[in-house]
Each structure stands twice: as C-alpha cells, then as structure tokens.
Amino acid sequence: MPGKYLPYGHQSINEDDIRAVLEVLEGEWLTTGPAVEGFEAAVAEYTGASYAVSFSSGTAALHGAMHAAGVSPGDAVVTTPLTFAATSNAAIYCGGRPLFADVSESLCLDPEQSEHVCRNAGAPVKAIVPVSYAGYPVDIKAFKGLASRVGAVLIEDAAHALGASRGGARVGKEADMTVFSFHPVKHITTAEGGMVVTDSKRFADRMRLFRSHGITKSPGEFARPYEGPWDNDMISIGYNYRLSDVASALGQSQIKRLGGFVARRRGIAALYRDALSGGCAENIKLPPDHPGHAYHLFPVWVQPAIRRAVFESLRGNGIGVQVHYVPVHLHTYYREKFGFAPGDFPKAEAFSAGEISLPVYTDMDDDDVLFAARTLEDAVARLQAEQSEL
C-alpha cells in the first residue's frame, strides 16, 4: 500500500483560518456572539438570499427548514432515495411521512415522477425536497412549478452544492429555503455546521426561534406580561441547534476562498473525465456534467458484480473511496416502518449498486487524481477480464 492516503474528501485549512479561530478564542464571545452574525451575513451575500440562519449541523438545518415549512403529523414530504438519510429523517422528526420518487439521468430527483407521487400522496404534501446530488444543481425551475401546483414549500437540499450555479445564478436563491452543510468533506467547513438561506422573513424567524429552544427575548412575542430585561418566554418547542462563534469564525474565513475551492473541484473533475475517457471507459460510467456543477463528489459507476472488488482494490492502494449512498428506502428502519422494498425505485437502486465516489478535495495534486484514475481503470480491467473467463 502506498504511503500516501487519499481520502474521498478532506478539509483545507490555512493560516488565515487558524488566526480567525484564535481571535475568537482570545475574545469575549465563544457562542451566540458577533461571529455567528458575520458568517450568516457572508453566506447570505454569497448566495444572494435575504436571510441566512446557521445551525449546529446540516441535519439540524434540515430539521429547522422542515419545521419552518410547517411539516406536521399527517403531512407528506417528497424527496429522493439517493441521498443521505438526514434528508428524509428531518421530515420524520416533525411527524411527517417521507415519500420517495426515483431519480432522473442527472441522478437528482425526477420532476415528472415527483408530480405523480404528489398527486397520489393520500395526504397533504407540505414540502418537496430535491437534492442537488454530488453538486449537480437540480432542475429547480421544474420543482418550483410543481410546488406551486400542489401548494408545497420547496426546500433544496444543497448540502453537496454550495458554490454550484444554474444559468448564472448561485444555488441558494431560487427555492423557498436552501440547506447547506459545512462538514469537513464539504466545500467549506465549520467542523460541523449547517445553514438555511431564504428570502422569507417568516421562515427565518421560525428557524431562529427553533434553533434556540423556542425561547424568545423579544417582549412583543411574549404571551404573558414582560417583567424586565432578564425575562424570556418559551413560546414553542425548539432545540439547542446553535452554531458557535468558534465554528462561525472558521466558516467566515473559509467562504472567502470558496470560489477557489469550487474551481479546483471542477478542475479535478475535468482531469478525471479526461483520464477515464479511454481504456475501460465502456466499463466505467462517469457522472453527468453541468456547467454549474460544484463537484462535492465524483461518483463513477462500475458493474455491480465487481463493485466490491474494485472498491477493496482502490482502498488497498491507499485511495479512500466511498459509496454514496445506500438508497434511503432500503435501510431497515424505512422498510419496517414504511413498507418500502427493493425494486421500488429502480434507477436509484441500479446506480447505487455500482457507485463508487473517487477522491475530490481542494488539496489533491494532479498526480493524485491521475493515480486514482489509473488505479480504477487497472482494477476494472483486471476484474472484468476475470469475470469474462468464468
């Protein structure tokens, strides 16, 4: 095994980031202070949204968005099975029922199939939640029309897509709410953290209350007499989902380099496409491309019969590949609670069965990319030859 290990994703931290965090550590506020507001303002400005509300994780941000949308017991939420479980779990946290539609050729939620699911939901569809899978910007225009027709709130899960764009517009402006994640493998990091951007003051206010126990200090929101500057009133149920100033300082420093981060990811994707365009290209399917793709992931597809062996061969050569994802509806909890079964969403299942995510992160060298591509090609060629001899 080579001495160098290439994870599928990794943070990029520089001296400016470290200084930004140290300034907060040496200051007066470690949480609920000015760095939080500064980071939120930076994300709102970057995306063009009117409001940005930070959370302690991407999952917490999804939960906050579902709450702001009004998802309640008995409501349906339509989303994709090709995502991390947090997307649909957030609907369940609010008492909603997740309904899935299959993916299109983009590997994102299919608008036509989503419309069919909405029309046959058997319950009010409170939210539609397309995921910009791998950083490919989902066809938000189609979903805006669908959400309007069925009276649903449109929430884009853009955990993979900070820095992506559609028609020159950055992801974050077009949905009713857009959710980002700042996990270390994402485009920028706060160690853990998330953000929801929106143009709706009502949604933003609901999320700010929700992330802080449902407690307000604004006298005008009290349902009882205000007693003084120490007073507060819990007016709804909420959670402790706040992002700290320490984390926010890191995020505010990182977002200054986001343009470079995304450009480098696109450069890595271009290298992979060029390197994998010949040789075993017929046995390795490359992900769909888009001029505004942010490339959180570079998901390739190989024959399911050899996927495990290819995966283990890459890992054995120091290439930390991963699979994104086990389709949500095939997890035991979803099968037992909601009755989902294999075959329900054939496109998502077929892609997942052969998917392997190659390393994509800012600090990869070109030689690292070419090594990963060459190792993948060699493994696929060898294993396909072995299969053909059987």
N, C-alpha and C positions, 0 to 999 in steps of 0.2 A: 504493500500500500504506500503511495507517495506520502512524503512528509507534509505536504500542503493539503489542508482540508477546505473544500469549497461548499459552504452551506447553501441551501436553496435561497436564503435571504439573510441579510445582516445589516445592522445599523451602520451609519457613517458619522463618527463623532470627531470634531476638530477642536482646536484650542479656543475658538470663539464660543463654541457650545459650553465648554468647561468653564470659561470665565463667566458666562451668563448664569450658569447654575451657582457658581461660587458667590456671585454678587447677591443672589437671593439668600443663600445660606448665611451670609455675613450681615444681612439686613434684618429688618423688623418683622417681615411677613413670610411665613413658610407656607401658609394656605389662606384662602379667601381674601387675598390681597390684590395689589395692582398688577402683578404679572399675569394673573388669570384674565383680567380685562384686556390687557395688552395683547395676549395671544389670541383671544376671541376676536378682537378688532383686526388683527393681522389676517386671520382666516377669512373673516367677512370681506375684507378689502380684496384679498386674493381672488375669491370666488365671485365677487360682485353681489353677494347676498346682503340683505339689510341687517340681519341678526345672526350671531353665532353663539351657541350655548355649549360649553365644554362639559365633559363627563369623565369619570374615572376610567372608563374603558369603552371600546367600541360597542360591546354588548350593552353596557349601561346606556349609551347613546341611542341604540335601537329601542331599548325599553322606554326611554324618555320620549322618543318620537311616536311610538305606539300609543303611549298614554296621552300625549298631546293631540293625537288624531282622534282620541275618544274610543279606542278599541275597548270593548267591554264584553262580559259574558254573553254568549249567543251570537257575537259578530264573527264574520269570516274575514280572513286576511289571505290574499292570493299572492303567492311568491313562487320561486323556483326551487326545485330539489337539488340543483347543482350549486351548492353554497355551503358555508359553514353553518352548523346547527343554530348558531345565535340568531340568525335572521328570523326563522320561524319560531324559535323558542321565545323571542321577545313578545310575539303575539300571544303565546300561551300564558306568559307571565301576567298579561292583562285579562285573561279569561277568554281570549279569542280562540278560534279554531283555524289552524293553518290549512289552506287548500293549495295544492300544487298544480302547476301547468308545466308542460315539457319545454325544453329549450329549442331554439332555432339554430341555424347554421352558425350564428355568431357565438353560440354557447351561452347566450343570455336568454332570459325568459321570452317565450314566444308570444307576441301580442294577440295573434288570432286564437291560439289555444287558451290564452288567458281570458279572452272575451267569452269563449264557450264555458269556461269554468265559472266565470262571474254570473252568466245567465242561468246556470244550473246549480248555483251555490246552495239554495234552500235556506238561506239566511242573509241578512243584510251584509253586503261587502263593505266593510268600513275602511279598509286600506288595501292598496295594491303596492307590492314591494318588489320591483325588479332589481336585480343585482348586476352591476357592471363587472361581470366575471373576468378576472385576470387583469383588469384595467381597460377592457374593451368597453367604450361608452355605449350603454344600452340605447335602443331607439326610444328615447324619452317622449318624442312627439306622439308616437302611436299610443303610448300609455297615458299621456295627458288626455287624449281624446276618449280613451276607454274609461278613465277615472271620472271624467265629466259625465259620460253617458250613464254610468251606474251609481253616481253620487258618492264616490270613494275618495279618500285622501291618497295622494300619490307620494310615496316615500321611496327615494332612490337609495339603495344600499350601495354606497360608493366607497366601501372600506378598501377596495382594490384600486380606486380610481382618482385619488387626489392628484391633480395636475393633468388629468385627461380633458379632452375638449370635443365638442360637437359643432361643426360649422363655425369654428372660431370662438364659440362661447365655452368658457370653462365649466366643467361639471360642478354643480352646486347651485346653479341659478334657476334651473328650469322646473324641477319638481317642487311640490309643496314643502317638502323637507328633504334634505340630503344628509346622509350619515357618513362620517369618515372615521377611520381608525388610525391610531398612532402607535401601534405595536412595533417593536424593533424591526420586524421584517418589512414594514410598510415604507412608503415614500419618505416620510419624516417620522420621527419618533419623539414621544414624551415618556419613554419606557413602557408605560401602559397609559391609555387615554383614548378619548373619542370626542367627536364634535358633531353637532347638528347645525346646519345652516338653513335659514328660511327667510322669506320676505314677510312672514306673518308675525306681527307683534303678539297676537293671541297665542299662537303656538310657542313662541319664545318665552312668554311669561309663564305659561303652563309648565314648560320644561324646567325653567329656573326654580320654580316652586317645588317641582317633583324631585329634583336632584338634591334638595336640602330639607328632607323630612316633611315636606308640605308645610313648612313654617314660614310665616311672613313677619316682617318687622314694620310693614307699612300700615299706619293707623287706618287708612281708608279701606283696607281689606279685612279689618277685624269684624267679626260678627258679634262682638261684645265691646263694652267701653274700653278705650285705650287708657292705660294707667300711667304711662310715663316712658321715658327714653329707654328703659331697661326691658320694656314689655315686648312680648311676641305672642303670636297666636298660630297654632296649628290648625289650618283650615281645610286640609285634605291629607290623605295618606301620601307619604313620599319615602324616599330612601336617601342614604348618605352616598351620593354618587358624584361628589365634587372632585374636581381636578385640583391638585395642589399648585402653589406658586412655583415650587421647585420644578415640577414637571412642565408647567407652562413656560417658564424661562427657557428650558431646553427647546420646547416647541417653537417659541418665538424666534430663537436663534436659528433653528433648523429651516424654518419656512423661507428664510432669506436665500437659501440655497436650493429651494425646491425646483426651480427651473433647470438648474444644472443636473440635479438628481434625475429628473424625468428625461432630460436629453440623453444622459448616459444610459439609462434603461433602454431607451429606444435604439441607441447605438448598439447595445449588446444584442437586442432582438434582431437587428439587421445583420449582425455578424453570424448569429445562429442560422438565420434564414439562408444566408449565402453559403455557409459551411455545410448545411444539410440539404442543399438543393440538388445534389447529385448522389452518386453512390447508391445508398439504400433508401433513397427518397421515396420510392414506391412503398416501402415498409415503415416509413416514419411520416405521420401526418403532422404538419405544422399548424399552429393555431391561426384563426382568422386574423387578418390585419385590418387596421383602421388608421387614418392619418392622425387621429387624436388619441390613440391608444397610449395608456400610461405604463403598461407592462409591469404591474406588480408581479405577475407570474409569466413564465414562458412554458405553457403546457403543451407537450407533444403527446402523440398517441401512437402506440405500437399494438401489435396483435395481442389480445388478452391472454392467449395461450403462452406467450413468452414474457409478459409484463413483469411477473415476479422475478424471473431470472435476470432480466435486463436491469431491473431496479437493484437487485443484490450485486450485480456486476459493477454497476456505477458506484454504489456505496463502497464496494470493496476497493475501488480505485480512488477513494477519497472525495467522491462527488456526492454531496449530501442531498440527493434528490428527495422529493416528497410526492404524495398523491393528494390532489385537490379536486374532488372530495369523494368520500363515501356519500352517495346520494342520501339526503336527509331522511326521506321516507323509508329507507331500508334500515335505519337504526332501530334497534329492538324496541325502544320506547315508542316510536312512532307507529311501528307495526302493531304493537299490542294495544296502544291507546286509541289509534285512529283507523286501524284495519288496513293500512297500506301493505302492498305486496310487490315482489319482483314482477316486472312487466308493466307496472302502472305507467311509467314514464320512460319509454324505450330509448329515446335519443339520449337523455341524460345518463341512463344506465349503461348504454353502449359506449359512450365516451368515457365515463368514469372507469369502466372495466379495463381500459388500456391507457389511461392517462398517467403521465409522469411529468412533474414540474422540474425543469432544469434550473440551475442556479442563475439568479438575476439580482444583483445588488451593485450599488454605485462603485465600490472599491475593487470590483473584479478587473483584472488585467485582460487585455485582448487574448493573450496566450491562455489564460484560464478558460475563457469562452471556447476557444478553438480546441483545447484539450477535452473539455466536456463534450463538445460536439463529436469529436473524433472517437472518443471512448464509447459514446452512444452508438455511433454507426458501426463500430467494430463489434460491439456486443450484439446488436440486432442482426448483423450479417452472419455471425457465428451461430447464433441461436436459430435463425431462420434456416440455415443450412442443415443444422441438426434435426429440425422439425421435418424438413423435406426428405430426410433419409429414413424416417420412421415408417 
